[in-house]
Amino acid sequence: MATTMRAMVLHRPGTPLVAERRPVPEPGPGEVRIRVLACGVCRTDLHLVDGELPDPRLPVIPGHEIVGVVDAVGAGVEGLAPGRRVGVPWLGRTCGHCRFCRSGRENLCPEARFTGYTLDGGYAEYTVADARYVFPLDERLEPVAAAPLLCAGLIGYRSLVRAGDPHTVGLYGFGAAAHILAQVLVWQGRRVFAFTRPGDAAGRDFARRMGAEWAGGSDERPPVPLDAAIVFAPVGDLVPRALAAVDRGGIVVCGGIHMSDIPRFPYRLLWLEREIRSVANLTRRDGEAFLALAPKVPVRTETVVYPLERANEALADLRAGRIHGAGVLVP
Protein backbone atom coordinates (compact mmCIF):
# COMPACT_ATOMS: atom_id res chain seq x y z
CA MET A 1 0.00 0.00 0.00
CA ALA A 2 1.13 3.58 -0.69
CA THR A 3 2.52 5.54 2.24
CA THR A 4 1.40 8.94 0.95
CA MET A 5 -1.89 10.25 -0.39
CA ARG A 6 -3.28 13.18 -2.32
CA ALA A 7 -5.16 15.78 -0.29
CA MET A 8 -6.59 19.29 -0.69
CA VAL A 9 -5.52 21.34 2.32
CA LEU A 10 -6.66 24.67 3.77
CA HIS A 11 -3.75 26.58 5.30
CA ARG A 12 -5.36 29.98 5.73
CA PRO A 13 -9.04 30.98 5.43
CA GLY A 14 -9.65 33.22 2.46
CA THR A 15 -7.07 31.43 0.32
CA PRO A 16 -7.53 28.51 -2.10
CA LEU A 17 -6.99 24.93 -1.03
CA VAL A 18 -3.53 23.57 -1.80
CA ALA A 19 -2.97 20.17 -3.47
CA GLU A 20 -0.44 18.25 -1.38
CA ARG A 21 0.90 14.81 -0.75
CA ARG A 22 0.34 13.82 2.87
CA PRO A 23 1.28 10.68 4.83
CA VAL A 24 -1.56 8.16 4.85
CA PRO A 25 -2.98 8.49 8.39
CA GLU A 26 -2.87 5.60 10.85
CA PRO A 27 -6.00 4.85 12.92
CA GLY A 28 -5.59 5.28 16.67
CA PRO A 29 -7.52 3.42 19.37
CA GLY A 30 -11.24 3.50 18.60
CA GLU A 31 -10.65 4.81 15.07
CA VAL A 32 -10.97 3.42 11.58
CA ARG A 33 -9.08 4.39 8.45
CA ILE A 34 -11.26 4.89 5.40
CA ARG A 35 -10.36 4.87 1.73
CA VAL A 36 -12.45 7.71 0.36
CA LEU A 37 -14.68 6.89 -2.62
CA ALA A 38 -16.56 10.21 -2.72
CA CYS A 39 -16.90 13.36 -0.63
CA GLY A 40 -19.67 15.91 -0.98
CA VAL A 41 -18.94 19.62 -1.26
CA CYS A 42 -21.06 21.28 1.40
CA ARG A 43 -21.83 24.95 1.97
CA THR A 44 -20.21 24.54 5.39
CA ASP A 45 -16.94 23.78 3.57
CA LEU A 46 -17.41 27.07 1.74
CA HIS A 47 -17.97 28.93 5.02
CA LEU A 48 -14.76 27.35 6.35
CA VAL A 49 -12.67 28.27 3.32
CA ASP A 50 -14.12 31.81 3.21
CA GLY A 51 -13.22 32.40 6.88
CA GLU A 52 -16.79 32.58 8.17
CA LEU A 53 -16.37 29.83 10.77
CA PRO A 54 -14.31 30.56 13.90
CA ASP A 55 -11.22 28.71 15.10
CA PRO A 56 -10.69 25.94 12.53
CA ARG A 57 -7.80 23.60 13.10
CA LEU A 58 -5.16 24.69 10.60
CA PRO A 59 -3.91 23.29 8.37
CA VAL A 60 -7.00 21.15 7.82
CA ILE A 61 -8.37 18.87 5.12
CA PRO A 62 -12.03 19.88 4.60
CA GLY A 63 -14.93 17.59 3.74
CA HIS A 64 -17.59 15.92 5.90
CA GLU A 65 -19.91 14.12 3.47
CA ILE A 66 -17.67 11.09 3.12
CA VAL A 67 -18.46 7.72 1.59
CA GLY A 68 -15.69 5.16 1.64
CA VAL A 69 -14.48 1.72 2.58
CA VAL A 70 -12.92 0.78 5.90
CA ASP A 71 -9.26 0.12 5.18
CA ALA A 72 -7.82 -0.49 8.67
CA VAL A 73 -9.13 -0.51 12.25
CA GLY A 74 -7.54 0.70 15.47
CA ALA A 75 -7.48 -1.07 18.81
CA GLY A 76 -10.84 -1.65 20.43
CA VAL A 77 -12.98 -1.18 17.33
CA GLU A 78 -15.85 -3.63 17.01
CA GLY A 79 -18.43 -4.05 14.27
CA LEU A 80 -16.47 -2.30 11.49
CA ALA A 81 -14.17 -4.65 9.62
CA PRO A 82 -11.96 -3.81 6.62
CA GLY A 83 -13.98 -3.78 3.41
CA ARG A 84 -17.14 -2.35 5.03
CA ARG A 85 -18.86 0.50 3.14
CA VAL A 86 -19.35 3.45 5.51
CA GLY A 87 -20.28 7.11 5.71
CA VAL A 88 -18.72 9.84 7.84
CA PRO A 89 -20.77 12.92 8.86
CA TRP A 90 -20.01 16.39 10.25
CA LEU A 91 -20.18 15.42 13.93
CA GLY A 92 -16.93 13.55 14.40
CA ARG A 93 -16.43 13.12 18.13
CA THR A 94 -18.03 14.08 21.48
CA CYS A 95 -17.01 13.73 25.12
CA GLY A 96 -19.72 11.19 25.96
CA HIS A 97 -20.11 12.32 29.58
CA CYS A 98 -21.49 15.90 29.63
CA ARG A 99 -25.18 16.55 30.37
CA PHE A 100 -25.89 16.95 26.67
CA CYS A 101 -24.28 13.65 25.71
CA ARG A 102 -25.99 11.85 28.59
CA SER A 103 -29.41 13.17 27.54
CA GLY A 104 -29.13 12.20 23.84
CA ARG A 105 -28.26 15.76 22.76
CA GLU A 106 -24.69 15.02 21.76
CA ASN A 107 -25.00 17.56 18.97
CA LEU A 108 -24.70 20.24 21.68
CA CYS A 109 -21.63 18.76 23.39
CA PRO A 110 -19.25 21.63 24.26
CA GLU A 111 -16.25 19.40 23.51
CA ALA A 112 -17.55 18.18 20.13
CA ARG A 113 -15.12 17.96 17.23
CA PHE A 114 -16.13 18.18 13.61
CA THR A 115 -15.04 16.37 10.45
CA GLY A 116 -13.25 18.64 7.99
CA TYR A 117 -13.13 21.53 10.49
CA THR A 118 -11.43 20.52 13.72
CA LEU A 119 -10.62 17.03 12.39
CA ASP A 120 -9.21 16.22 8.94
CA GLY A 121 -11.95 15.32 6.49
CA GLY A 122 -12.58 13.73 3.14
CA TYR A 123 -10.97 15.99 0.53
CA ALA A 124 -8.28 13.30 0.34
CA GLU A 125 -7.70 9.70 -0.67
CA TYR A 126 -7.81 8.47 2.94
CA THR A 127 -9.14 9.72 6.26
CA VAL A 128 -9.50 8.46 9.81
CA ALA A 129 -12.65 8.73 11.91
CA ASP A 130 -13.93 7.86 15.37
CA ALA A 131 -15.65 4.50 14.86
CA ARG A 132 -18.55 5.60 17.08
CA TYR A 133 -19.44 8.28 14.55
CA VAL A 134 -19.20 6.19 11.40
CA PHE A 135 -22.41 4.94 9.77
CA PRO A 136 -22.46 1.56 8.01
CA LEU A 137 -24.00 1.99 4.55
CA ASP A 138 -25.85 -0.33 2.22
CA GLU A 139 -23.28 -1.79 -0.18
CA ARG A 140 -25.69 -1.14 -3.05
CA LEU A 141 -25.52 2.65 -2.57
CA GLU A 142 -23.57 4.37 -5.32
CA PRO A 143 -20.86 6.45 -3.54
CA VAL A 144 -21.38 9.72 -5.44
CA ALA A 145 -25.14 9.59 -5.01
CA ALA A 146 -24.84 8.72 -1.32
CA ALA A 147 -22.29 11.38 -0.32
CA PRO A 148 -24.78 14.31 -0.04
CA LEU A 149 -26.93 12.25 2.33
CA LEU A 150 -24.21 12.51 5.00
CA CYS A 151 -24.79 16.22 5.66
CA ALA A 152 -27.29 17.82 3.29
CA GLY A 153 -29.65 14.92 3.92
CA LEU A 154 -29.01 14.70 7.65
CA ILE A 155 -29.33 18.44 8.30
CA GLY A 156 -32.48 18.58 6.19
CA TYR A 157 -33.92 15.73 8.23
CA ARG A 158 -33.02 17.33 11.56
CA SER A 159 -34.50 20.64 10.34
CA LEU A 160 -37.76 18.86 9.62
CA VAL A 161 -37.74 17.31 13.09
CA ARG A 162 -37.27 20.80 14.56
CA ALA A 163 -40.18 22.05 12.44
CA GLY A 164 -42.69 19.82 14.24
CA ASP A 165 -45.29 18.13 12.07
CA PRO A 166 -46.06 20.66 9.31
CA HIS A 167 -48.29 20.00 6.31
CA THR A 168 -47.30 23.05 4.23
CA VAL A 169 -43.53 23.60 4.23
CA GLY A 170 -41.48 26.40 2.68
CA LEU A 171 -37.84 25.76 1.75
CA TYR A 172 -35.72 28.91 1.41
CA GLY A 173 -32.59 28.25 -0.62
CA PHE A 174 -33.08 25.26 -2.92
CA GLY A 175 -29.69 23.60 -2.91
CA ALA A 176 -28.33 20.27 -1.76
CA ALA A 177 -30.29 19.99 1.49
CA ALA A 178 -33.58 21.27 0.08
CA HIS A 179 -33.56 19.03 -2.99
CA ILE A 180 -33.21 15.98 -0.73
CA LEU A 181 -35.73 17.12 1.87
CA ALA A 182 -38.31 18.03 -0.78
CA GLN A 183 -38.39 14.40 -1.92
CA VAL A 184 -38.90 13.22 1.66
CA LEU A 185 -41.68 15.74 2.25
CA VAL A 186 -43.58 14.75 -0.90
CA TRP A 187 -43.23 11.05 -0.01
CA GLN A 188 -44.67 11.84 3.42
CA GLY A 189 -47.66 13.58 1.85
CA ARG A 190 -46.65 17.14 2.77
CA ARG A 191 -46.89 20.16 0.45
CA VAL A 192 -43.64 21.81 -0.62
CA PHE A 193 -43.14 25.47 -1.54
CA ALA A 194 -39.68 26.43 -2.79
CA PHE A 195 -37.97 29.83 -2.63
CA THR A 196 -34.92 30.49 -4.83
CA ARG A 197 -32.79 33.51 -5.64
CA PRO A 198 -34.95 36.12 -7.41
CA GLY A 199 -34.75 35.59 -11.15
CA ASP A 200 -33.35 32.06 -10.89
CA ALA A 201 -35.66 30.37 -13.40
CA ALA A 202 -33.45 27.28 -13.60
CA GLY A 203 -33.56 26.94 -9.81
CA ARG A 204 -37.35 27.14 -9.81
CA ASP A 205 -37.57 24.51 -12.54
CA PHE A 206 -35.24 22.28 -10.50
CA ALA A 207 -37.41 22.71 -7.39
CA ARG A 208 -40.53 21.72 -9.29
CA ARG A 209 -38.75 18.65 -10.66
CA MET A 210 -37.93 17.68 -7.08
CA GLY A 211 -41.61 17.84 -6.11
CA ALA A 212 -42.35 21.44 -5.15
CA GLU A 213 -45.91 22.36 -6.11
CA TRP A 214 -44.94 26.05 -6.20
CA ALA A 215 -41.58 27.74 -6.72
CA GLY A 216 -40.83 31.44 -6.62
CA GLY A 217 -38.26 34.01 -5.66
CA SER A 218 -37.31 34.53 -2.04
CA ASP A 219 -38.89 37.98 -2.32
CA GLU A 220 -42.32 36.47 -3.12
CA ARG A 221 -45.14 35.28 -0.89
CA PRO A 222 -46.35 31.67 -1.22
CA PRO A 223 -49.93 31.10 -2.43
CA VAL A 224 -50.98 29.62 0.95
CA PRO A 225 -49.84 30.26 4.54
CA LEU A 226 -47.07 27.90 5.64
CA ASP A 227 -47.07 25.72 8.74
CA ALA A 228 -43.27 25.85 8.75
CA ALA A 229 -40.41 27.36 6.80
CA ILE A 230 -36.84 26.06 6.74
CA VAL A 231 -34.14 28.56 5.80
CA PHE A 232 -31.16 26.78 4.25
CA ALA A 233 -29.69 29.86 2.56
CA PRO A 234 -27.18 31.61 4.89
CA VAL A 235 -29.03 34.91 4.54
CA GLY A 236 -30.42 36.52 7.69
CA ASP A 237 -32.72 38.78 5.66
CA LEU A 238 -34.78 35.70 4.81
CA VAL A 239 -35.85 35.09 8.42
CA PRO A 240 -38.34 38.00 8.62
CA ARG A 241 -39.63 37.06 5.16
CA ALA A 242 -40.17 33.48 6.33
CA LEU A 243 -41.94 34.71 9.47
CA ALA A 244 -44.27 36.75 7.26
CA ALA A 245 -45.01 33.63 5.21
CA VAL A 246 -45.87 31.25 8.08
CA ASP A 247 -49.33 31.02 9.58
CA ARG A 248 -50.24 31.58 13.22
CA GLY A 249 -48.29 29.13 15.35
CA GLY A 250 -45.86 28.59 12.49
CA ILE A 251 -42.20 27.67 12.96
CA VAL A 252 -39.17 29.08 11.12
CA VAL A 253 -36.10 26.83 11.29
CA CYS A 254 -32.63 28.15 10.49
CA GLY A 255 -30.86 25.12 9.08
CA GLY A 256 -27.28 26.32 8.57
CA ILE A 257 -24.21 26.52 10.76
CA HIS A 258 -23.57 30.09 9.58
CA MET A 259 -25.95 32.90 8.65
CA SER A 260 -25.57 36.63 8.13
CA ASP A 261 -27.15 38.75 10.83
CA ILE A 262 -30.93 38.73 11.10
CA PRO A 263 -32.18 42.30 10.66
CA ARG A 264 -34.55 44.03 13.06
CA PHE A 265 -38.18 43.24 12.37
CA PRO A 266 -41.51 44.26 13.91
CA TYR A 267 -42.83 42.14 16.76
CA ARG A 268 -46.08 41.54 14.85
CA LEU A 269 -44.19 39.09 12.61
CA LEU A 270 -43.35 36.95 15.63
CA TRP A 271 -46.64 37.42 17.48
CA LEU A 272 -49.42 34.79 17.48
CA GLU A 273 -47.00 32.12 18.74
CA ARG A 274 -44.72 32.00 15.76
CA GLU A 275 -41.27 30.62 16.60
CA ILE A 276 -37.70 30.81 15.33
CA ARG A 277 -35.50 27.75 15.92
CA SER A 278 -31.96 26.82 14.96
CA VAL A 279 -30.34 23.52 14.06
CA ALA A 280 -26.95 22.54 15.42
CA ASN A 281 -25.08 19.60 13.96
CA LEU A 282 -26.78 16.20 14.25
CA THR A 283 -27.01 13.19 16.51
CA ARG A 284 -26.21 9.60 15.68
CA ARG A 285 -29.89 8.87 16.15
CA ASP A 286 -30.67 11.37 13.35
CA GLY A 287 -28.22 9.58 11.09
CA GLU A 288 -29.62 6.15 11.78
CA ALA A 289 -33.21 7.33 11.26
CA PHE A 290 -32.56 9.25 8.04
CA LEU A 291 -30.30 6.65 6.43
CA ALA A 292 -33.04 4.07 7.06
CA LEU A 293 -35.70 6.40 5.60
CA ALA A 294 -33.86 7.55 2.46
CA PRO A 295 -34.03 4.20 0.59
CA LYS A 296 -37.77 3.94 1.24
CA VAL A 297 -38.55 7.26 -0.48
CA PRO A 298 -36.25 6.60 -2.42
CA VAL A 299 -34.14 9.76 -2.34
CA ARG A 300 -32.41 10.50 -5.65
CA THR A 301 -29.61 13.03 -5.37
CA GLU A 302 -28.69 15.32 -8.25
CA THR A 303 -24.91 15.65 -8.35
CA VAL A 304 -22.12 17.39 -10.22
CA VAL A 305 -18.87 15.39 -10.05
CA TYR A 306 -15.41 16.94 -9.80
CA PRO A 307 -12.03 15.20 -9.51
CA LEU A 308 -10.33 15.84 -6.17
CA GLU A 309 -7.82 18.30 -7.65
CA ARG A 310 -10.68 20.57 -8.79
CA ALA A 311 -12.02 21.16 -5.28
CA ASN A 312 -11.44 24.91 -5.59
CA GLU A 313 -13.50 24.97 -8.78
CA ALA A 314 -16.31 23.08 -7.04
CA LEU A 315 -16.31 25.58 -4.17
CA ALA A 316 -16.36 28.49 -6.63
CA ASP A 317 -19.33 26.97 -8.46
CA LEU A 318 -21.15 26.51 -5.16
CA ARG A 319 -20.39 30.09 -4.12
CA ALA A 320 -21.77 31.40 -7.43
CA GLY A 321 -24.92 29.28 -7.29
CA ARG A 322 -23.97 27.29 -10.39
CA ILE A 323 -24.66 23.88 -8.79
CA HIS A 324 -28.26 22.67 -8.77
CA GLY A 325 -28.15 19.78 -6.36
CA ALA A 326 -24.83 18.82 -4.80
CA GLY A 327 -21.21 18.90 -5.85
CA VAL A 328 -19.17 15.76 -5.13
CA LEU A 329 -15.41 15.19 -5.22
CA VAL A 330 -14.02 11.86 -6.37
CA PRO A 331 -10.35 10.98 -5.60
ChimeraX attribute file (.defattr): number of C-alpha atoms within 10 A of each C-alpha:
attribute: neighborCount
match mode: 1-to-1
recipient: residues
	/A:1	4
	/A:2	6
	/A:3	9
	/A:4	14
	/A:5	16
	/A:6	18
	/A:7	27
	/A:8	26
	/A:9	23
	/A:10	23
	/A:11	16
	/A:12	16
	/A:13	19
	/A:14	14
	/A:15	12
	/A:16	18
	/A:17	23
	/A:18	15
	/A:19	18
	/A:20	14
	/A:21	14
	/A:22	16
	/A:23	13
	/A:24	20
	/A:25	16
	/A:26	15
	/A:27	20
	/A:28	16
	/A:29	13
	/A:30	15
	/A:31	22
	/A:32	28
	/A:33	24
	/A:34	29
	/A:35	24
	/A:36	27
	/A:37	22
	/A:38	31
	/A:39	34
	/A:40	34
	/A:41	31
	/A:42	25
	/A:43	25
	/A:44	23
	/A:45	19
	/A:46	22
	/A:47	20
	/A:48	21
	/A:49	23
	/A:50	16
	/A:51	15
	/A:52	17
	/A:53	16
	/A:54	10
	/A:55	10
	/A:56	18
	/A:57	15
	/A:58	15
	/A:59	14
	/A:60	22
	/A:61	25
	/A:62	30
	/A:63	29
	/A:64	31
	/A:65	29
	/A:66	35
	/A:67	33
	/A:68	26
	/A:69	24
	/A:70	25
	/A:71	20
	/A:72	17
	/A:73	23
	/A:74	17
	/A:75	11
	/A:76	10
	/A:77	16
	/A:78	11
	/A:79	7
	/A:80	21
	/A:81	14
	/A:82	13
	/A:83	13
	/A:84	17
	/A:85	23
	/A:86	22
	/A:87	29
	/A:88	30
	/A:89	30
	/A:90	25
	/A:91	25
	/A:92	23
	/A:93	21
	/A:94	21
	/A:95	14
	/A:96	14
	/A:97	11
	/A:98	15
	/A:99	13
	/A:100	16
	/A:101	18
	/A:102	12
	/A:103	9
	/A:104	14
	/A:105	15
	/A:106	25
	/A:107	18
	/A:108	17
	/A:109	19
	/A:110	13
	/A:111	12
	/A:112	17
	/A:113	16
	/A:114	21
	/A:115	26
	/A:116	28
	/A:117	28
	/A:118	19
	/A:119	23
	/A:120	25
	/A:121	30
	/A:122	33
	/A:123	33
	/A:124	30
	/A:125	22
	/A:126	27
	/A:127	29
	/A:128	27
	/A:129	25
	/A:130	21
	/A:131	23
	/A:132	16
	/A:133	19
	/A:134	22
	/A:135	19
	/A:136	19
	/A:137	18
	/A:138	15
	/A:139	11
	/A:140	7
	/A:141	13
	/A:142	12
	/A:143	23
	/A:144	24
	/A:145	20
	/A:146	26
	/A:147	31
	/A:148	31
	/A:149	30
	/A:150	24
	/A:151	27
	/A:152	28
	/A:153	27
	/A:154	27
	/A:155	27
	/A:156	26
	/A:157	27
	/A:158	20
	/A:159	27
	/A:160	22
	/A:161	14
	/A:162	19
	/A:163	23
	/A:164	12
	/A:165	12
	/A:166	18
	/A:167	14
	/A:168	19
	/A:169	27
	/A:170	28
	/A:171	28
	/A:172	28
	/A:173	24
	/A:174	26
	/A:175	25
	/A:176	27
	/A:177	29
	/A:178	28
	/A:179	30
	/A:180	26
	/A:181	26
	/A:182	28
	/A:183	23
	/A:184	25
	/A:185	21
	/A:186	16
	/A:187	15
	/A:188	11
	/A:189	10
	/A:190	16
	/A:191	20
	/A:192	25
	/A:193	23
	/A:194	30
	/A:195	28
	/A:196	24
	/A:197	17
	/A:198	13
	/A:199	11
	/A:200	14
	/A:201	14
	/A:202	11
	/A:203	26
	/A:204	22
	/A:205	14
	/A:206	21
	/A:207	30
	/A:208	18
	/A:209	13
	/A:210	24
	/A:211	21
	/A:212	25
	/A:213	13
	/A:214	17
	/A:215	25
	/A:216	22
	/A:217	19
	/A:218	20
	/A:219	13
	/A:220	13
	/A:221	15
	/A:222	19
	/A:223	10
	/A:224	11
	/A:225	16
	/A:226	26
	/A:227	23
	/A:228	30
	/A:229	30
	/A:230	28
	/A:231	26
	/A:232	27
	/A:233	26
	/A:234	21
	/A:235	17
	/A:236	16
	/A:237	17
	/A:238	21
	/A:239	24
	/A:240	18
	/A:241	19
	/A:242	28
	/A:243	25
	/A:244	19
	/A:245	23
	/A:246	26
	/A:247	17
	/A:248	18
	/A:249	14
	/A:250	26
	/A:251	26
	/A:252	30
	/A:253	26
	/A:254	27
	/A:255	27
	/A:256	22
	/A:257	17
	/A:258	18
	/A:259	17
	/A:260	12
	/A:261	11
	/A:262	12
	/A:263	10
	/A:264	8
	/A:265	13
	/A:266	8
	/A:267	8
	/A:268	10
	/A:269	18
	/A:270	20
	/A:271	12
	/A:272	12
	/A:273	12
	/A:274	19
	/A:275	18
	/A:276	19
	/A:277	13
	/A:278	15
	/A:279	18
	/A:280	15
	/A:281	20
	/A:282	21
	/A:283	20
	/A:284	19
	/A:285	12
	/A:286	16
	/A:287	24
	/A:288	13
	/A:289	12
	/A:290	20
	/A:291	21
	/A:292	13
	/A:293	14
	/A:294	18
	/A:295	12
	/A:296	10
	/A:297	14
	/A:298	11
	/A:299	21
	/A:300	15
	/A:301	21
	/A:302	20
	/A:303	19
	/A:304	17
	/A:305	19
	/A:306	20
	/A:307	13
	/A:308	22
	/A:309	20
	/A:310	16
	/A:311	23
	/A:312	19
	/A:313	13
	/A:314	26
	/A:315	23
	/A:316	15
	/A:317	14
	/A:318	20
	/A:319	14
	/A:320	9
	/A:321	13
	/A:322	12
	/A:323	19
	/A:324	19
	/A:325	23
	/A:326	27
	/A:327	26
	/A:328	27
	/A:329	27
	/A:330	21
	/A:331	19
